[in-house]
Amino acid sequence: MPMNDYLVLSRGQWRNDAQPEAVQQAIDAFYVWYEQGLAAGRLKPGSRLQPEVRFVADGLVTDGPFAETKEWVGGYWFIVAETLEQAAAIAAENPCLRFGLSLEIRPLEATRAHVTVATNETPASWR
């Protein structure tokens, strides 16, 4: 079965009741897990995201549609797996999940966009 790339978006914030030392241990464990995944070819690099953002739409540039949620997406990376289920299982190994973060795993679309092909951007009335 061919391997596919899956985008992982890290969302959320640390739980308020979490002890900073425990969270730091999870962060340190994450980086060990991440580096091992990169070395094994199960992961591809990504990055943490800074809180600054600009939202661009049809001649409008603002600091985002929902300024209060700018920091919900904290970073991204990629998982290499055969299926979405396998990618989710790999993501579930992330040690930071114990402290309030969640991960969104999305398959990458390999084909170019075309108006006649229904996608995330296609209005329901066109389908």
CNS distance restraints for C-alpha pairs under 8 A (distance, minus, plus):
assign (resid   1 and name CA) (resid  82 and name CA) 6.30 0.50 0.50
assign (resid   2 and name CA) (resid  82 and name CA) 5.96 0.50 0.50
assign (resid   3 and name CA) (resid  80 and name CA) 6.25 0.50 0.50
assign (resid   3 and name CA) (resid  81 and name CA) 5.18 0.50 0.50
assign (resid   3 and name CA) (resid  82 and name CA) 4.54 0.50 0.50
assign (resid   3 and name CA) (resid  83 and name CA) 7.76 0.50 0.50
assign (resid   4 and name CA) (resid  80 and name CA) 5.57 0.50 0.50
assign (resid   4 and name CA) (resid  81 and name CA) 5.46 0.50 0.50
assign (resid   4 and name CA) (resid  82 and name CA) 5.76 0.50 0.50
assign (resid   4 and name CA) (resid  83 and name CA) 7.24 0.50 0.50
assign (resid   4 and name CA) (resid 107 and name CA) 7.68 0.50 0.50
assign (resid   4 and name CA) (resid 108 and name CA) 7.98 0.50 0.50
assign (resid   5 and name CA) (resid  78 and name CA) 6.29 0.50 0.50
assign (resid   5 and name CA) (resid  79 and name CA) 5.74 0.50 0.50
assign (resid   5 and name CA) (resid  80 and name CA) 4.75 0.50 0.50
assign (resid   5 and name CA) (resid  81 and name CA) 6.62 0.50 0.50
assign (resid   5 and name CA) (resid 107 and name CA) 6.53 0.50 0.50
assign (resid   5 and name CA) (resid 108 and name CA) 6.33 0.50 0.50
assign (resid   6 and name CA) (resid  78 and name CA) 5.39 0.50 0.50
assign (resid   6 and name CA) (resid  79 and name CA) 5.10 0.50 0.50
assign (resid   6 and name CA) (resid  80 and name CA) 6.34 0.50 0.50
assign (resid   6 and name CA) (resid  81 and name CA) 7.52 0.50 0.50
assign (resid   6 and name CA) (resid  84 and name CA) 7.45 0.50 0.50
assign (resid   6 and name CA) (resid  87 and name CA) 6.95 0.50 0.50
assign (resid   6 and name CA) (resid 105 and name CA) 6.25 0.50 0.50
assign (resid   6 and name CA) (resid 106 and name CA) 5.36 0.50 0.50
assign (resid   6 and name CA) (resid 107 and name CA) 4.48 0.50 0.50
assign (resid   6 and name CA) (resid 108 and name CA) 5.82 0.50 0.50
assign (resid   7 and name CA) (resid  76 and name CA) 7.05 0.50 0.50
assign (resid   7 and name CA) (resid  77 and name CA) 6.12 0.50 0.50
assign (resid   7 and name CA) (resid  78 and name CA) 4.69 0.50 0.50
assign (resid   7 and name CA) (resid  79 and name CA) 6.59 0.50 0.50
assign (resid   7 and name CA) (resid 104 and name CA) 7.90 0.50 0.50
assign (resid   7 and name CA) (resid 105 and name CA) 5.60 0.50 0.50
assign (resid   7 and name CA) (resid 106 and name CA) 5.10 0.50 0.50
assign (resid   7 and name CA) (resid 107 and name CA) 6.28 0.50 0.50
assign (resid   7 and name CA) (resid 108 and name CA) 6.73 0.50 0.50
assign (resid   8 and name CA) (resid  76 and name CA) 5.39 0.50 0.50
assign (resid   8 and name CA) (resid  77 and name CA) 5.36 0.50 0.50
assign (resid   8 and name CA) (resid  78 and name CA) 5.60 0.50 0.50
assign (resid   8 and name CA) (resid  79 and name CA) 7.04 0.50 0.50
assign (resid   8 and name CA) (resid  91 and name CA) 7.96 0.50 0.50
assign (resid   8 and name CA) (resid 103 and name CA) 6.29 0.50 0.50
assign (resid   8 and name CA) (resid 104 and name CA) 5.52 0.50 0.50
assign (resid   8 and name CA) (resid 105 and name CA) 4.56 0.50 0.50
assign (resid   8 and name CA) (resid 106 and name CA) 6.51 0.50 0.50
assign (resid   9 and name CA) (resid  73 and name CA) 6.51 0.50 0.50
assign (resid   9 and name CA) (resid  74 and name CA) 7.54 0.50 0.50
assign (resid   9 and name CA) (resid  75 and name CA) 6.00 0.50 0.50
assign (resid   9 and name CA) (resid  76 and name CA) 4.62 0.50 0.50
assign (resid   9 and name CA) (resid  77 and name CA) 7.02 0.50 0.50
assign (resid   9 and name CA) (resid 103 and name CA) 5.55 0.50 0.50
assign (resid   9 and name CA) (resid 104 and name CA) 5.05 0.50 0.50
assign (resid   9 and name CA) (resid 105 and name CA) 6.58 0.50 0.50
assign (resid  10 and name CA) (resid  73 and name CA) 5.71 0.50 0.50
assign (resid  10 and name CA) (resid  74 and name CA) 5.49 0.50 0.50
assign (resid  10 and name CA) (resid  75 and name CA) 5.25 0.50 0.50
assign (resid  10 and name CA) (resid  76 and name CA) 5.92 0.50 0.50
assign (resid  10 and name CA) (resid 101 and name CA) 6.81 0.50 0.50
assign (resid  10 and name CA) (resid 102 and name CA) 6.01 0.50 0.50
assign (resid  10 and name CA) (resid 103 and name CA) 4.76 0.50 0.50
assign (resid  10 and name CA) (resid 104 and name CA) 6.63 0.50 0.50
assign (resid  11 and name CA) (resid  72 and name CA) 5.15 0.50 0.50
assign (resid  11 and name CA) (resid  73 and name CA) 4.57 0.50 0.50
assign (resid  11 and name CA) (resid  74 and name CA) 5.77 0.50 0.50
assign (resid  11 and name CA) (resid  75 and name CA) 7.59 0.50 0.50
assign (resid  11 and name CA) (resid 101 and name CA) 5.70 0.50 0.50
assign (resid  11 and name CA) (resid 102 and name CA) 5.22 0.50 0.50
assign (resid  11 and name CA) (resid 103 and name CA) 5.95 0.50 0.50
assign (resid  11 and name CA) (resid 104 and name CA) 7.48 0.50 0.50
assign (resid  12 and name CA) (resid  71 and name CA) 7.82 0.50 0.50
assign (resid  12 and name CA) (resid  72 and name CA) 5.04 0.50 0.50
assign (resid  12 and name CA) (resid  73 and name CA) 6.79 0.50 0.50
assign (resid  12 and name CA) (resid  74 and name CA) 7.33 0.50 0.50
assign (resid  12 and name CA) (resid 100 and name CA) 6.62 0.50 0.50
assign (resid  12 and name CA) (resid 101 and name CA) 4.86 0.50 0.50
assign (resid  12 and name CA) (resid 102 and name CA) 6.22 0.50 0.50
assign (resid  13 and name CA) (resid  72 and name CA) 7.20 0.50 0.50
assign (resid  13 and name CA) (resid 100 and name CA) 6.05 0.50 0.50
assign (resid  13 and name CA) (resid 101 and name CA) 5.77 0.50 0.50
assign (resid  14 and name CA) (resid  18 and name CA) 7.08 0.50 0.50
assign (resid  14 and name CA) (resid  23 and name CA) 7.73 0.50 0.50
assign (resid  14 and name CA) (resid  99 and name CA) 5.48 0.50 0.50
assign (resid  14 and name CA) (resid 100 and name CA) 4.99 0.50 0.50
assign (resid  14 and name CA) (resid 101 and name CA) 6.32 0.50 0.50
assign (resid  15 and name CA) (resid  99 and name CA) 5.56 0.50 0.50
assign (resid  15 and name CA) (resid 100 and name CA) 5.03 0.50 0.50
assign (resid  18 and name CA) (resid  22 and name CA) 7.07 0.50 0.50
assign (resid  18 and name CA) (resid  23 and name CA) 6.80 0.50 0.50
assign (resid  18 and name CA) (resid  99 and name CA) 6.57 0.50 0.50
assign (resid  19 and name CA) (resid  23 and name CA) 6.34 0.50 0.50
assign (resid  20 and name CA) (resid  24 and name CA) 6.09 0.50 0.50
assign (resid  21 and name CA) (resid  25 and name CA) 6.28 0.50 0.50
assign (resid  22 and name CA) (resid  26 and name CA) 6.36 0.50 0.50
assign (resid  23 and name CA) (resid  27 and name CA) 6.19 0.50 0.50
assign (resid  23 and name CA) (resid  96 and name CA) 7.42 0.50 0.50
assign (resid  23 and name CA) (resid  99 and name CA) 6.75 0.50 0.50
assign (resid  24 and name CA) (resid  28 and name CA) 6.10 0.50 0.50
assign (resid  25 and name CA) (resid  29 and name CA) 6.08 0.50 0.50
assign (resid  26 and name CA) (resid  30 and name CA) 5.97 0.50 0.50
assign (resid  26 and name CA) (resid  95 and name CA) 5.37 0.50 0.50
assign (resid  26 and name CA) (resid  96 and name CA) 5.31 0.50 0.50
assign (resid  27 and name CA) (resid  31 and name CA) 6.43 0.50 0.50
assign (resid  27 and name CA) (resid  95 and name CA) 7.35 0.50 0.50
assign (resid  27 and name CA) (resid  96 and name CA) 6.29 0.50 0.50
assign (resid  28 and name CA) (resid  32 and name CA) 6.54 0.50 0.50
assign (resid  29 and name CA) (resid  33 and name CA) 6.16 0.50 0.50
assign (resid  29 and name CA) (resid  95 and name CA) 6.33 0.50 0.50
assign (resid  30 and name CA) (resid  34 and name CA) 5.86 0.50 0.50
assign (resid  30 and name CA) (resid  94 and name CA) 6.11 0.50 0.50
assign (resid  30 and name CA) (resid  95 and name CA) 5.54 0.50 0.50
assign (resid  30 and name CA) (resid  96 and name CA) 6.54 0.50 0.50
assign (resid  31 and name CA) (resid  35 and name CA) 5.96 0.50 0.50
assign (resid  32 and name CA) (resid  36 and name CA) 6.14 0.50 0.50
assign (resid  33 and name CA) (resid  37 and name CA) 6.08 0.50 0.50
assign (resid  33 and name CA) (resid  94 and name CA) 7.27 0.50 0.50
assign (resid  34 and name CA) (resid  38 and name CA) 6.19 0.50 0.50
assign (resid  34 and name CA) (resid  43 and name CA) 7.24 0.50 0.50
assign (resid  35 and name CA) (resid  39 and name CA) 6.17 0.50 0.50
assign (resid  36 and name CA) (resid  40 and name CA) 6.09 0.50 0.50
assign (resid  37 and name CA) (resid  41 and name CA) 6.05 0.50 0.50
assign (resid  37 and name CA) (resid  42 and name CA) 4.97 0.50 0.50
assign (resid  37 and name CA) (resid  43 and name CA) 5.00 0.50 0.50
assign (resid  37 and name CA) (resid  44 and name CA) 7.95 0.50 0.50
assign (resid  38 and name CA) (resid  42 and name CA) 6.09 0.50 0.50
assign (resid  38 and name CA) (resid  43 and name CA) 4.75 0.50 0.50
assign (resid  38 and name CA) (resid  44 and name CA) 5.79 0.50 0.50
assign (resid  38 and name CA) (resid  45 and name CA) 7.12 0.50 0.50
assign (resid  41 and name CA) (resid  80 and name CA) 7.05 0.50 0.50
assign (resid  42 and name CA) (resid  79 and name CA) 5.81 0.50 0.50
assign (resid  42 and name CA) (resid  80 and name CA) 4.96 0.50 0.50
assign (resid  42 and name CA) (resid  81 and name CA) 6.90 0.50 0.50
assign (resid  43 and name CA) (resid  77 and name CA) 7.41 0.50 0.50
assign (resid  43 and name CA) (resid  78 and name CA) 5.58 0.50 0.50
assign (resid  43 and name CA) (resid  79 and name CA) 4.43 0.50 0.50
assign (resid  43 and name CA) (resid  80 and name CA) 5.65 0.50 0.50
assign (resid  44 and name CA) (resid  77 and name CA) 6.23 0.50 0.50
assign (resid  44 and name CA) (resid  78 and name CA) 4.89 0.50 0.50
assign (resid  44 and name CA) (resid  79 and name CA) 6.15 0.50 0.50
assign (resid  44 and name CA) (resid  80 and name CA) 7.22 0.50 0.50
assign (resid  45 and name CA) (resid  77 and name CA) 5.43 0.50 0.50
assign (resid  45 and name CA) (resid  78 and name CA) 6.49 0.50 0.50
assign (resid  46 and name CA) (resid  75 and name CA) 7.31 0.50 0.50
assign (resid  46 and name CA) (resid  76 and name CA) 5.17 0.50 0.50
assign (resid  46 and name CA) (resid  77 and name CA) 3.73 0.50 0.50
assign (resid  46 and name CA) (resid  78 and name CA) 6.64 0.50 0.50
assign (resid  47 and name CA) (resid  75 and name CA) 5.50 0.50 0.50
assign (resid  47 and name CA) (resid  76 and name CA) 5.62 0.50 0.50
assign (resid  47 and name CA) (resid  77 and name CA) 6.46 0.50 0.50
assign (resid  48 and name CA) (resid  74 and name CA) 5.77 0.50 0.50
assign (resid  48 and name CA) (resid  75 and name CA) 3.93 0.50 0.50
assign (resid  48 and name CA) (resid  76 and name CA) 6.48 0.50 0.50
assign (resid  49 and name CA) (resid  73 and name CA) 7.43 0.50 0.50
assign (resid  49 and name CA) (resid  74 and name CA) 5.30 0.50 0.50
assign (resid  49 and name CA) (resid  75 and name CA) 4.91 0.50 0.50
assign (resid  49 and name CA) (resid  76 and name CA) 7.81 0.50 0.50
assign (resid  50 and name CA) (resid  74 and name CA) 7.54 0.50 0.50
assign (resid  51 and name CA) (resid  70 and name CA) 6.42 0.50 0.50
assign (resid  51 and name CA) (resid  71 and name CA) 5.55 0.50 0.50
assign (resid  52 and name CA) (resid  63 and name CA) 7.79 0.50 0.50
assign (resid  52 and name CA) (resid  70 and name CA) 7.63 0.50 0.50
assign (resid  53 and name CA) (resid  63 and name CA) 5.62 0.50 0.50
assign (resid  53 and name CA) (resid  64 and name CA) 6.54 0.50 0.50
assign (resid  53 and name CA) (resid  70 and name CA) 7.00 0.50 0.50
assign (resid  54 and name CA) (resid  61 and name CA) 6.52 0.50 0.50
assign (resid  54 and name CA) (resid  62 and name CA) 5.60 0.50 0.50
assign (resid  54 and name CA) (resid  63 and name CA) 4.44 0.50 0.50
assign (resid  54 and name CA) (resid  64 and name CA) 5.59 0.50 0.50
assign (resid  55 and name CA) (resid  60 and name CA) 7.79 0.50 0.50
assign (resid  55 and name CA) (resid  61 and name CA) 5.55 0.50 0.50
assign (resid  55 and name CA) (resid  62 and name CA) 5.19 0.50 0.50
assign (resid  55 and name CA) (resid  63 and name CA) 5.65 0.50 0.50
assign (resid  55 and name CA) (resid  64 and name CA) 4.52 0.50 0.50
assign (resid  55 and name CA) (resid  65 and name CA) 6.76 0.50 0.50
assign (resid  56 and name CA) (resid  60 and name CA) 5.62 0.50 0.50
assign (resid  56 and name CA) (resid  61 and name CA) 4.60 0.50 0.50
assign (resid  56 and name CA) (resid  62 and name CA) 6.71 0.50 0.50
assign (resid  57 and name CA) (resid  61 and name CA) 6.66 0.50 0.50
assign (resid  63 and name CA) (resid  67 and name CA) 6.55 0.50 0.50
assign (resid  64 and name CA) (resid  70 and name CA) 7.14 0.50 0.50
assign (resid  66 and name CA) (resid  70 and name CA) 6.83 0.50 0.50
assign (resid  79 and name CA) (resid  87 and name CA) 6.12 0.50 0.50
assign (resid  79 and name CA) (resid  90 and name CA) 7.69 0.50 0.50
assign (resid  79 and name CA) (resid  91 and name CA) 7.79 0.50 0.50
assign (resid  80 and name CA) (resid  87 and name CA) 6.99 0.50 0.50
assign (resid  81 and name CA) (resid  86 and name CA) 5.99 0.50 0.50
assign (resid  81 and name CA) (resid  87 and name CA) 5.40 0.50 0.50
assign (resid  82 and name CA) (resid  86 and name CA) 6.52 0.50 0.50
assign (resid  82 and name CA) (resid  87 and name CA) 7.56 0.50 0.50
assign (resid  83 and name CA) (resid  87 and name CA) 6.26 0.50 0.50
assign (resid  84 and name CA) (resid  88 and name CA) 6.12 0.50 0.50
assign (resid  84 and name CA) (resid 105 and name CA) 7.65 0.50 0.50
assign (resid  84 and name CA) (resid 106 and name CA) 7.65 0.50 0.50
assign (resid  84 and name CA) (resid 107 and name CA) 6.83 0.50 0.50
assign (resid  85 and name CA) (resid  89 and name CA) 6.25 0.50 0.50
assign (resid  86 and name CA) (resid  90 and name CA) 6.32 0.50 0.50
assign (resid  87 and name CA) (resid  91 and name CA) 6.19 0.50 0.50
assign (resid  87 and name CA) (resid 105 and name CA) 7.36 0.50 0.50
assign (resid  88 and name CA) (resid  92 and name CA) 6.07 0.50 0.50
assign (resid  88 and name CA) (resid 105 and name CA) 6.63 0.50 0.50
assign (resid  89 and name CA) (resid  93 and name CA) 6.94 0.50 0.50
assign (resid  90 and name CA) (resid  94 and name CA) 7.74 0.50 0.50
assign (resid  91 and name CA) (resid 103 and name CA) 7.29 0.50 0.50
assign (resid  91 and name CA) (resid 105 and name CA) 7.98 0.50 0.50
assign (resid  92 and name CA) (resid  97 and name CA) 7.57 0.50 0.50
assign (resid  96 and name CA) (resid 100 and name CA) 7.47 0.50 0.50
assign (resid  96 and name CA) (resid 101 and name CA) 6.40 0.50 0.50
assign (resid  97 and name CA) (resid 101 and name CA) 5.05 0.50 0.50
assign (resid  97 and name CA) (resid 102 and name CA) 6.05 0.50 0.50
assign (resid 113 and name CA) (resid 117 and name CA) 7.29 0.50 0.50
assign (resid 113 and name CA) (resid 119 and name CA) 7.93 0.50 0.50
assign (resid 115 and name CA) (resid 122 and name CA) 7.72 0.50 0.50
assign (resid 118 and name CA) (resid 122 and name CA) 5.54 0.50 0.50
assign (resid 118 and name CA) (resid 127 and name CA) 6.58 0.50 0.50
assign (resid 122 and name CA) (resid 126 and name CA) 6.69 0.50 0.50
assign (resid 122 and name CA) (resid 127 and name CA) 7.44 0.50 0.50
assign (resid 123 and name CA) (resid 127 and name CA) 7.12 0.50 0.50
